[in-house]
Amino acid sequence: DEDEDEKKKVCLPGFTGLVNLGNTCFMNSVIQSLSNTRELRDYFHDRSFESEINYNNPLGTGGRLAIGFAMLLRALWKGTHHAFQPSKLKAIVASKASQFTGYAQHDAQEFMAFLLDGLHEDLNRIQNKPYTETVDSDGRPDEVVAEEAWQRHKMRNDSFIVDLFQGQYKSKLVCPVCSKVSITFDPFLYLPVPLPQKQKVLTVYYFAKEPHKKPIKFLVSISKENSSAMEVLDSVAHSVRVKPENLRLAEVIKNHFHRMFLPSNSLDTVSPTDLLLCFEVLSSELAKERVVELQVQQRPQVPSGPVAKCAACQKKQLPEDEKLKRCTRCYRVGYCNVACQKTHWPDHKASCRPENIGFPFLISVPESRLTYARLAQLLEGYARYSVSVFQPPFQLGRMSPEQGLQPLHSDKLEPLAKSSCAAATSAPELGDGDRASSLPQEPPLSPPVPELQPEMGDTTTVRSKVLTARSSLLSLDSGFSEHMELQGDRCCEKEPSYERALKPEAAIPGYQHTPDSLSARATPFYITKIDAANREHKLEDKGDTPLDLTDDCSLALVWKNNERLKEFVLVESKELECVEDPSSASEAARAGHFTLEQCLNLFTKPEVLAPEEAWYCPKCKQHREASKQLMLWRLPNVLIIQLKRFSFRSFIWRDKINDMVDFPVRSLDLSKFCIGRKGEQQLPMYDLYAVINHYGGMIGGHYTAYARLPNDKNSQRSDVGWRLFDDSTVTTVDESQVVTRYAYVLFYRRRNSPVERPLPGHPSDHRTERTPSAEAAASQASLIWQELEAEEQELQLEAPQRPARNSWRPCGQKRRTGIPQHPDEGCVRYFVLATTAAIVALFLNVFYPLIYQPRWR
């Protein structure tokens, strides 16, 4: 027979593929991976298994599955076929598991688990299984309980499959009510490890509590689902080495604080494009007193955009017409007269607020040090990072603030005072009682300011200095505020006490002062307090007396860009000046890129049981949603790890996780995860020898396998190198190609831990006595061999006449050569049904709630 096989060889041993019978790529990938399991291949190849077949086990197939699997392995390693048809093995499996009947798509891991369990039952050395109970610790040492549980398991399950593939883990349950602890030890055939949740990368700008420190840009990776603000705070706190409780996280939209996040708040609705700011605040413990936290927003006194037409009547501004008058509360709209303003007020009042510029920020000051000078210094220090300020040179002949503003209060312009928003609001015909009642407490509003005044000169000429003299563009620095005179926008005020020592010449390089302006120069901003009722009050400098500010109010830093003033500034937003965190450079690349160690950490992490999985507490006598933790205790010689890529979103909707999981090909050390059997001299070191890959999604997919045949003595070496098994095609690949984002099931072989197998024709020493006798068993095995070989030959003869069914393949993949390729009606039917089910699921989960949501309300 060996001479005949040698003559019939058409390929090297181990390079025989498996014909796809129709969506059977899941089965082919499992068989090829198991056929490269060295101990299993040798066990079936030299017919050692025949002496251990259990013909009387009602849970087995009477040895047919074991012998059929052995025949298939021999065909794969003889080299007499380019591609072998595994029809007989599929039929035997389907006879015991009806779900594998037909040609529907299945999960490779489910088929692998059933195949190994079927082989175990066919080879189980136990003829009569005794009744056993689950062993609980009851306070005994783990070593004693674990060994007792393993021996009880072996009393019912003792086979070469158990010796090779099965391990043991420790399960710990803690009752949340009575704190009852239950510890059990259970066997496992494979490890289903979860993947970390899908990640998203958020951009977070960190502001230290000292304004002289530049903001830092962080890229923080968090879970897309069930994420909280605490994840971001912990990440930033770890990077800057501060306590998370001293950080505040905020979302900014259109230069306003949109919301402040508590640590427990969810970030599921925050997208990677949203703007997040993280502020360090001073702790009360460090300050030894109460610390006031204040939100600050920046705004120009007058918007830079021109008013081209009346907001009410839409009449465009013509050169010969009278200038349009701005709303003096927001300065964003203009009107022909008071009547137009009153008409437009109901539509305008909701949006009547100044337009912010730059970034808002959060400051924290001890209550006793909350002076005007300290406040101005902090505000100016933070503002410089997000706004650019240019102060034009002093121009002779320009009006002083008093000269320029006084005519507006003259009798000639007195009627215009009624055209402010305040006057419009208080008009009886508006009927806005709440708004009218709050008016007396609001800051007094000036008359509408015309957009241009003859004495202002050409505005475009002034603004062009920003572009032509960028060297004079001032990004405020920390020394600037020490020379500023914080005053109102309509009249000069007393020089603040903290400005008297220093003169403003050194504050702004290139700024030309007239001799009389050095002592009384106007400051570029003033500060207003916004109380809880959204009323604004201008702050006054009280010298060394602390200001009366509480946490429920906020501040506005108003830049004096009114060009009617003697001294004004041109201000505009700019890109935030910041430094990037070096450790965050690769954070975006790491998102969606995990390691096998992370997955194993999740597997051993405690979790709370779902209500439908509640544990019956023997002490409470009730089902409890206990805390459960799994820990590895005994590791097998061949470790199978399933990456749980398929998740269940609802009762009919499933999803696949395609994130990359980086797993080691050599030297997987599990000593940190295995808590049992610490006395072993050899570390639990594993080497990869096979990988099952899955391409596609839930509706359609395709399985392939990478595998190598390890050396009998040294698992690091290979007798046959890495190959790609893609149904009937087998190609040689490099080891570097094995680790991909499509890996689904991993096969590892333990170093220096050989499994003893019985010699051919000799029963195992610890096997119980069998009935019938060993001779009769050997004769029965030979009959099954002959029967299956005859059936296999018939199937192989029929194979050329039978159209091969083609499963779904990745885009761009070439068709097989030498194998007929015809569409299968069953495949088409299943694909149509699956597509229809997916569409119905999408409608029920997405569109149905949107359509009927108003009716539910």
Helices and strands as residue ranges (DSSP letters): H 2-8, E 17-18, H 25-35, H 38-45, G 48-52, H 64-78, E 83-84, H 87-96, G 98-100, H 108-122, H 142-156, H 160-165, E 167-174, E 181-188, E 191-194, E 199-207, E 216-223, H 229-240, G 244-246, E 247-253, E 256-261, E 275-280, H 284-287, E 291-300, E 325-326, E 334-335, H 338-348, G 349-351, E 357-366, G 367-369, H 372-383, E 387-390, H 401-405, G 406-409, G 411-419, H 421-425, G 428-430, H 433-438, G 439-441, G 454-456, H 459-468, G 470-472, G 481-483, G 497-499, G 504-506, G 515-517, E 525-530, E 536-538, E 554-559, E 570-573, E 579-580, G 582-584, H 587-590, E 593-595, H 596-603, E 607-608, G 611-613, E 615-617, E 622-624, E 627-634, E 638-644, E 646-648, E 654-656, E 660-662, E 668-669, E 685-696, E 701-710, E 718-726, E 729-732, G 735-737, E 743-750, H 774-798, G 799-801, H 825-842, I 843-847, H 848-856
